[in-house]
């Protein structure tokens, strides 16, 4: 979980008088989770955040399911997802279940004329290509290649891209995304053996208070429906805030790998989790140093999870003919393992330069038509010599 943070001006006590210079009160808002029972932030608006001018007709953005029940190893060419100008229009759902949607996006344009809020899911957006700034009511988060942007549900934001070349992996989770419990002590501090620490977590900065009034479009998503809301006041009108509920960034390049004398299982690569799935980062690291070690992973059965790997950079030691931006899906119930020749090739190797993001889901994933459109149809045969 994020740790306590404060930005801008706040009163010395919560729920007390906090006046604007020369006049009225700032509008206090509690952004809470699990009712009032988990982490929260208190934010202070220049204007009441409730002034709705109008609501346009809602529209569906539900995934188009093509294969509901899958029991096949599959692979998809992620870079075949075509760029589109608009951020939301560029989203392409690939793999989904009741807990999580996995999507790709290649937006060309910044969100200049609207804001977005996901009211039903936390988002983890991995930046494969592109730089810019994630602008939120909590402040700004500059981002670049390799960043995970963690955006908790209920956060209003805008993407400002520095160029038209952007590639994003989007994990949309209907359960809050957290740091793994095994890395956290009873006080919520990341432990010494964790592969990252609080210094690696980048928090919102450079809070700007927009006091403009007018007509501000906020597209709000919940239950696969987008509701276009028009507000009288700018969504980024905070004078200050404090608490534990806010967006943050973490770079895959700051993940410190855990290695050993023999092959370490995937949980050592874990970076985020919840009750429905885990997210892991595979990063450049030294290989196992037992004199008889086999660095390449052994054959294994995903008895309880579907395994999705998004290949970011480098050569993945257990796979062949896998390119940048490619995605593999190894379905629960089917054995998978290294491609032919990979085990012998790996013996004696000292290190790997791979970068990849893995998502293991505990419910089976369904496939969309968009996934089938970019599929390598013969991937399941790739273990044949």
C-alpha positions in Angstrom: 0.0 0.0 0.0 1.2 3.6 -0.5 2.4 5.5 2.5 1.3 8.7 4.1 1.9 11.8 1.9 0.8 15.4 1.8 0.9 18.0 -0.9 -0.2 21.6 -1.0 -2.0 23.4 1.8 -4.2 21.6 4.4 -5.7 22.6 7.7 -4.0 21.5 11.0 -7.1 19.3 11.9 -9.4 17.4 9.6 -13.1 18.3 9.3 -12.4 21.9 10.6 -12.8 25.4 9.2 -10.4 26.0 6.2 -11.1 29.3 4.5 -10.0 30.7 1.2 -8.0 34.0 1.4 -10.6 36.7 2.1 -13.7 34.6 2.1 -15.4 31.3 1.7 -14.6 27.8 2.7 -12.6 25.3 0.8 -14.6 22.1 0.0 -13.3 19.1 1.9 -13.7 15.7 0.2 -13.0 12.3 1.7 -11.8 9.8 -0.9 -12.2 6.5 0.9 -11.9 2.8 0.2 -13.9 -0.2 1.4 -16.5 2.3 2.8 -14.6 4.0 5.6 -12.6 0.9 6.6 -9.4 1.1 4.5 -6.9 3.6 3.2 -8.2 7.1 2.3 -7.1 10.7 1.5 -8.7 14.0 2.4 -8.6 16.5 -0.5 -9.5 20.2 -0.4 -11.2 21.8 -3.5 -11.4 25.4 -4.3 -15.0 24.8 -5.3 -17.5 22.1 -4.4 -16.8 19.1 -6.7 -20.5 18.4 -7.1 -21.6 21.0 -9.7 -22.8 19.0 -12.6 -24.0 20.9 -15.7 -25.3 18.0 -17.7 -24.8 14.3 -18.4 -24.6 13.1 -22.0 -25.9 9.7 -23.2 -23.8 6.8 -21.8 -22.2 4.3 -24.1 -20.7 0.8 -23.8 -17.0 -0.1 -24.0 -17.5 -3.7 -23.0 -15.0 -6.3 -24.3 -16.2 -8.3 -27.3 -15.7 -11.9 -26.1 -14.8 -14.4 -28.9 -13.5 -17.4 -26.9 -15.1 -17.6 -23.5 -13.4 -20.9 -22.5 -9.8 -21.4 -23.5 -7.6 -24.4 -23.0 -4.8 -23.6 -25.5 -1.3 -22.0 -25.3 -1.5 -18.8 -27.3 0.6 -15.8 -28.4 -0.3 -12.4 -29.7 1.6 -9.8 -31.7 1.1 -6.7 -29.5 2.8 -4.3 -31.8 0.1 -5.0 -34.4 -2.3 -3.0 -32.4 -2.8 0.1 -34.5 -2.2 3.6 -33.1 -5.2 5.9 -32.7 -5.4 9.6 -31.8 -7.7 9.4 -28.8 -6.5 7.8 -25.5 -9.7 6.0 -24.7 -10.4 5.0 -28.3 -7.0 3.4 -28.5 -7.7 0.8 -25.8 -7.8 -2.7 -27.2 -9.1 -5.4 -24.8 -7.3 -8.7 -25.3 -7.7 -11.0 -22.3 -10.5 -10.6 -19.7 -12.2 -12.3 -16.8 -14.4 -11.1 -13.9 -11.4 -9.8 -12.0 -9.2 -8.1 -14.5 -9.0 -6.8 -18.1 -5.6 -6.9 -19.9 -5.4 -4.4 -22.8 -3.0 -2.6 -25.1 -3.2 1.0 -26.3 -1.2 3.1 -28.7 -2.5 6.7 -28.3 -1.1 9.4 -30.4 -2.6 12.5 -28.9 -2.8 13.9 -25.4 -6.1 14.2 -23.6 -6.6 17.9 -24.3 -10.4 18.3 -24.3 -11.6 15.8 -21.6 -10.6 14.1 -18.4 -11.1 10.4 -17.4 -12.0 8.7 -14.2 -12.3 4.9 -13.8 -14.9 4.6 -11.0 -14.9 0.8 -11.0 -11.3 -0.4 -11.2 -7.7 0.3 -10.2 -5.4 0.7 -13.2 -1.8 -0.3 -13.7 -0.5 1.2 -16.9 2.9 0.0 -18.0 4.8 2.4 -20.3 6.5 0.4 -23.0 7.1 3.3 -25.3 6.6 7.1 -24.7 7.2 9.9 -22.3 5.1 12.5 -20.8 3.1 13.5 -17.7 0.1 11.9 -16.0 -1.8 14.9 -14.7 -4.2 14.2 -11.8 -6.0 16.2 -9.1 -3.2 15.0 -6.7 -0.5 16.6 -8.8 1.7 15.5 -11.7 3.6 12.2 -12.4 6.2 12.4 -15.1 6.6 9.1 -16.8 8.9 7.4 -19.3 9.8 3.9 -20.7 9.6 1.2 -18.1 7.3 3.0 -15.6 4.3 1.3 -13.9 1.7 4.0 -13.2 -0.7 2.9 -10.4 -3.9 4.8 -10.6 -6.5 3.9 -7.9 -10.2 3.9 -8.8 -11.9 7.2 -8.5 -8.9 9.2 -9.6 -9.6 11.8 -12.3 -6.7 12.2 -14.7 -5.3 13.3 -18.1 -2.4 11.9 -20.1 -0.1 14.5 -21.6 2.2 12.7 -24.1 5.5 14.2 -25.3 5.2 12.6 -28.8 2.8 10.6 -30.9 4.8 7.3 -30.4 3.3 5.6 -27.3 2.7 2.0 -26.3 0.9 1.0 -23.1 0.0 -2.2 -21.4 -3.1 -1.7 -19.2 -4.1 -3.9 -16.3 -7.6 -2.9 -15.2 -8.4 -4.5 -11.8 -11.7 -4.7 -10.0 -9.9 -5.5 -6.8 -7.4 -2.9 -5.3 -3.8 -3.5 -6.5 -1.3 -3.6 -3.6 2.3 -4.4 -2.7 2.8 -8.1 -1.9 2.1 -8.9 1.8 5.4 -10.9 2.0 7.3 -7.6 1.5 5.6 -5.6 4.2 6.0 -5.5 8.0 3.1 -5.0 10.5 3.6 -1.2 10.2 3.2 -1.2 6.5 6.9 -0.5 5.7 8.6 -2.4 2.9 11.0 -5.0 4.4 14.8 -5.2 3.9 14.5 -8.2 1.7 11.9 -6.6 -0.7 13.2 -6.0 -4.2 12.3 -2.3 -4.0 11.8 0.2 -1.2 9.9 3.5 -0.5 12.6 5.5 -2.2 11.7 3.9 -5.5 8.0 4.9 -5.3 7.4 8.2 -7.1 4.6 10.3 -5.7 2.6 13.1 -7.3 4.4 16.5 -7.3 3.9 20.1 -8.5 0.3 20.4 -7.5 -1.4 23.1 -9.6 -4.6 24.6 -8.4 -7.0 25.4 -11.3 -9.8 27.7 -10.1 -11.4 28.1 -13.6 -15.1 27.7 -14.0 -16.8 26.8 -17.3 -17.7 23.4 -18.9 -15.3 20.5 -18.1 -15.9 17.1 -19.6 -15.1 14.1 -17.4 -15.6 10.7 -18.9 -16.5 8.3 -16.0 -16.3 4.6 -16.5 -18.1 1.9 -14.5 -19.5 -1.5 -15.3 -18.2 -1.3 -18.9 -20.2 2.0 -19.5 -18.7 5.4 -20.0 -20.8 8.3 -18.7 -19.9 11.8 -20.1 -20.3 14.2 -17.2 -19.9 18.0 -17.7 -18.8 19.9 -14.5 -18.9 23.6 -13.9 -15.5 23.6 -12.2 -12.1 22.3 -13.2 -11.4 18.8 -11.8 -7.8 19.8 -10.7 -8.9 22.6 -8.3 -7.2 21.1 -5.2 -5.4 23.5 -2.9 -4.0 20.6 -1.0 -4.5 17.0 0.2 -3.1 14.3 2.4 -3.5 10.6 3.0 -2.7 7.1 1.6 -4.9 7.0 -1.4 -3.2 8.5 -4.5 -1.6 7.5 -7.8 2.1 6.7 -7.9 4.8 5.5 -10.3 7.4 2.7 -10.0 9.9 1.8 -12.7 10.7 -1.7 -13.8 14.4 -0.5 -13.9 14.2 0.0 -10.1 13.3 -3.6 -9.4 16.2 -5.4 -7.8 16.1 -9.1 -8.8 16.4 -11.9 -6.2 18.8 -14.6 -7.4 20.1 -17.9 -5.9 22.4 -20.9 -6.4 19.6 -22.7 -8.3 16.6 -21.5 -10.3 14.3 -19.2 -8.4 10.5 -19.6 -9.0 8.4 -16.7 -10.4 7.2 -15.4 -7.0 10.6 -13.8 -6.5 9.8 -11.5 -9.4 6.5 -10.3 -7.8 5.9 -6.6 -7.7 2.1 -6.2 -7.1 -0.7 -8.4 -6.1 -4.3 -8.8 -4.9 -6.6 -11.7 -4.3 -7.3 -12.2 -8.0 -3.8 -12.0 -9.7 -0.2 -11.1 -9.2 2.1 -8.9 -11.4 5.8 -9.8 -11.8 8.7 -8.0 -13.4 11.5 -10.0 -15.1 14.6 -7.8 -15.3 18.3 -8.2 -16.2 19.9 -10.4 -13.6 22.7 -12.8 -12.8 21.8 -16.4 -13.5 22.0 -19.2 -10.9 25.5 -19.9 -9.6 25.4 -23.6 -8.5 28.0 -25.4 -10.6 25.4 -27.8 -12.0 22.6 -25.2 -12.2 20.1 -25.1 -15.1 19.2 -21.5 -15.4 16.2 -22.0 -17.8 12.8 -22.6 -16.0 11.7 -26.2 -15.8 8.4 -27.5 -17.3 5.5 -26.6 -15.0 1.8 -26.9 -14.8 -0.3 -23.8 -14.1 -2.8 -25.7 -11.9 -4.3 -22.6 -10.4 -3.6 -19.7 -12.8 -3.4 -18.5 -16.3 0.0 -17.0 -17.1 0.3 -13.9 -19.3 3.8 -12.5 -20.2 4.3 -9.3 -22.1 7.8 -9.1 -23.6 9.3 -5.7 -23.3 13.0 -6.0 -24.4 15.8 -8.5 -24.8 15.9 -12.2 -25.4 13.8 -14.3 -23.1 15.9 -17.3 -22.2 13.2 -20.0 -22.3 11.5 -18.9 -25.5 12.4 -18.8 -29.2 10.9 -16.6 -31.9 9.4 -14.2 -29.4 9.7 -10.5 -30.3 9.3 -7.2 -28.5 5.7 -6.4 -27.7 4.6 -10.0 -28.0 2.3 -11.6 -25.5 2.0 -15.3 -24.5 -0.9 -16.9 -22.7 -0.2 -20.2 -21.0 -3.5 -21.6 -19.8 -4.2 -23.3 -16.5 -4.4 -27.1 -16.9 -1.8 -27.4 -19.6 1.9 -28.0 -19.0 4.3 -25.5 -20.6 8.0 -25.0 -20.4 11.1 -24.1 -22.3 11.2 -24.3 -26.0 13.3 -27.0 -27.6 17.0 -26.4 -27.3 16.6 -23.7 -24.6 17.7 -25.8 -21.7 21.0 -26.9 -23.3 21.6 -23.5 -24.6 21.1 -21.9 -21.2 23.6 -24.2 -19.3 26.7 -22.1 -18.4 25.1 -18.7 -19.2 25.9 -16.1 -16.6 23.2 -13.5 -17.0 20.1 -12.4 -18.9 19.1 -9.0 -20.3 15.4 -9.7 -20.6 12.6 -7.3 -19.6 9.1 -8.6 -19.3 5.9 -8.0 -17.3 3.9 -11.1 -16.2 0.3 -11.3 -14.9 -0.9 -14.5 -13.4 -4.6 -14.6 -12.9 -6.4 -17.1 -10.6 -9.5 -17.3 -12.8 -9.3 -18.4 -16.5 -9.1 -15.7 -19.1 -11.4 -15.3 -22.0 -10.2 -14.0 -25.4 -11.6 -11.0 -27.4 -12.0 -10.8 -31.1 -9.2 -8.2 -31.1 -6.9 -10.8 -29.5 -7.7 -13.3 -32.2 -7.0 -10.7 -34.9 -3.3 -10.4 -33.8 -2.7 -14.1 -32.8 0.1 -16.3 -33.8 -2.2 -19.2 -34.8 0.6 -21.9 -34.6 2.1 -20.9 -31.2 0.8 -24.0 -29.5 2.9 -26.1 -31.9 6.1 -24.3 -31.0 7.3 -27.0 -28.7 7.7 -29.4 -31.6 11.3 -29.7 -32.8 
